[in-house]
Amino acid sequence: MRISVNVSRSIGIALFILGMTALLAATVYSTPIPALIGLGLVFWGVIIAYIQPDEYVKKTILDSTSTTLLDTLDETLKTLDYEGKATYLPPKYLNDPESIKAYIPKQETGTLPLPEAIQKLEMQPVPKDAQGILITPPGAQLARLLEKEIGTSLLTTSLNDLQHRLPHTLIEDMEIVTECEIRQADDKIDGRSQENAQSNRNVISAKFTTTAFRDTCKRATQLSTIFSNVGCPLSSVLAIAFAKATGKPTQILSEKISEDGLTSETKYIIIEEPNI
């Protein structure tokens, strides 16, 4: 994976330290506001420090950095008692259509608010009694790199186009997977009919093999709020792509990762919304 290391690394490290300090404050005072600020600083600190386009960084550094981000996000969600299912948001839910966010409700049974409510949540500090929070998902910057490699915004692509273009881009251009298959899933999940009468056309199955994110994907299986919910960076970037391409909220429905962390099989559900 092409990554450059330059003088901006010091800025990235400073942002990372500030972010970790904010996360510590969120843990001590049990408030989501510094947690959200801290997560943003941590993500951007790592991005500025490591993800640049020209040089290479050792896989161990990339893997350990990604794993740290997942651990931090998992600990933060647990500390703040957010138990809901992460929903990757399409552009109409956000003030900036190019931004990348996922919504996590406070309760396990929490539902996705209307776009207007999400947009207000973006623009104001999160109150202590908030029913949900917005996070920058683990695959956000990979999604931006993906758009750069494809040469166009994911907003201008279709689901059929992604099925054909993503495997080649991830394997040949970005070199972060060695195998990749994306297809419409069958109409049963783990032997049960899909809930809420969802059409099989709304379920997408993705299978990929990676060495670059092997340890990260393997670590994700050990994090209860991440596995089959927010996802590791690779399953996350596909959820982002599907949400943007379809213009509909997307969730990770199920995820299976091999014991060695090399192969991941993930099912996504494209949520059909009522007329809003």
C-alpha positions, 0 to 999 in steps of 0.5 A, a space after each residue: 500500500 502506498 504510504 508516505 512519511 514526511 514532516 507532517 508526521 509530527 503533526 499527526 503524532 500531536 493530534 494522536 496524543 491530544 485525541 487519546 487525552 480527550 478519550 481519557 477525559 471521556 472515560 473519567 467523566 462519562 461524557 460523549 463529547 470529548 470522546 467524539 472529539 478524541 476519536 476524530 483527533 486520533 483518526 486524523 492524527 494517524 492519517 496525517 502521520 502515516 497515510 500519504 501517497 508516495 512511499 511505503 510503510 511496514 505492514 506491522 506499523 499499518 496493522 498495529 495502528 489500525 488495531 489501536 484505532 479499533 481498540 480505542 473505538 471499542 473501549 469508548 463505545 463500551 464506556 459510554 454504554 452505546 449498544 446499538 447497531 452501526 448504520 453507515 449513512 448515505 449523503 442525504 443524512 449529512 450536511 456535507 454529502 462527501 463526509 463519511 459517518 456512521 450512526 450508533 444508537 444508545 440502545 440495542 433496539 434504537 432506530 435511525 433518526 430522520 435525516 434532519 435529526 442526524 444533520 442537527 446532531 452533526 452541528 451541535 455538541 452531543 448532550 449527555 442524554 443523547 440517544 445516539 452518536 455519529 462516528 467516523 468509521 474505521 474505513 473512512 480514509 480507505 474510502 477516500 483513497 479508494 475514490 482517488 484510485 477509481 478516479 471518481 466519487 463513490 456518489 457517482 457510481 452504481 451498485 452494479 458498477 461497484 461489483 465490477 470495479 471494486 475487486 480490481 481496484 482493491 487487488 491491482 491498484 491499492 494492493 490491500 487484498 489478494 482476492 475479492 468477490 462481491 455479489 448479491 446474497 441469497 435470501 436466507 441468512 444463517 438458515 433463517 428468512 430475512 427479517 422485515 421481509 427484506 428482498 434478497 436484492 438488498 443483501 450484498 455478500 463480500 468475500 476478500 483475502 488480505 495479508 495487509 490487514 490480517 491482524 486487524 481483521 483478526 483483532 476485530 473478532 475479539 471486540 464485541 462492539 466492532 465485530 459484525 457491527 462497525 467492522 474492521 477497516 476493510 469491511 467498513 470501507 465496503 459499507 461506506 461504498 454501498 451506502 454512497 452508491 445506493 444512497 441508502 443506509 447500510 449495515 453490516 448484517 453478519 461477518 465471518 473471519 477465518 482463524 488466521 485472519 486472512 479471509 473475511 466473509 461479510 454480508 451487508 443489508 441495504 435498508 429500504 426506508 419509508 418515504 421521508 
